[in-house]
């Protein structure tokens, strides 16, 4: 029974291959009946598309993040956001007027205090306290997840481009052969014409 099933499967497979080959040959004959100008236009379009796909395939992968740089940049952004918020809440710098300029001096002191606290906050976030370590760990995990997402997208685009290029190569095989034959015929014709001119 197994032998009969195997033989039947082989026959089905052979029949499918014959049908596919017949379909391919019919399509090739149809294309051979097309004007060469139409074939050349399609062939050039395929070549242009293959070059576009090659650019995607050759694109380098996303650069892996550096943990130290990621953490420092995140700390700088956090501290700068805090600093800008404090300065905004402090209000505009008072005008320079009056003999003692009390308002201006108080503003300057408070502004200097914001800068000092910003430096202290940056130092604290770079330190070894449990809160700082935990915060930096979350920042790094987020950066790793973002990189993994970018890498997966890059890999998917590359694989899609490779598949499209394989499909284009298979589809354009008959056109490429037709173009080669046409160019060979043109070269031979030009050679015959040159020989005839030389004989004259």
Protein Blocks (a to p, Z undefined) as FASTA:
>chain_A
ZZmmmmmmmmmmmmmmmmmmmmmmmmmmmmmmpcfklmmmmmmmmmmmmmmmmmmmmpcc
dddddfklmmmmmmmmmmmmmmmmmmmmnopadddedjklmmmmmmmmmmmmmmmmmmmm
mmmmmmmbfklmmmmmmmmmmmmmmmmmmmmmmmmmmmmmmmmmmmmmmmmmmmmmmmmm
mmmmmmmmmmmmmmmmmmZZ
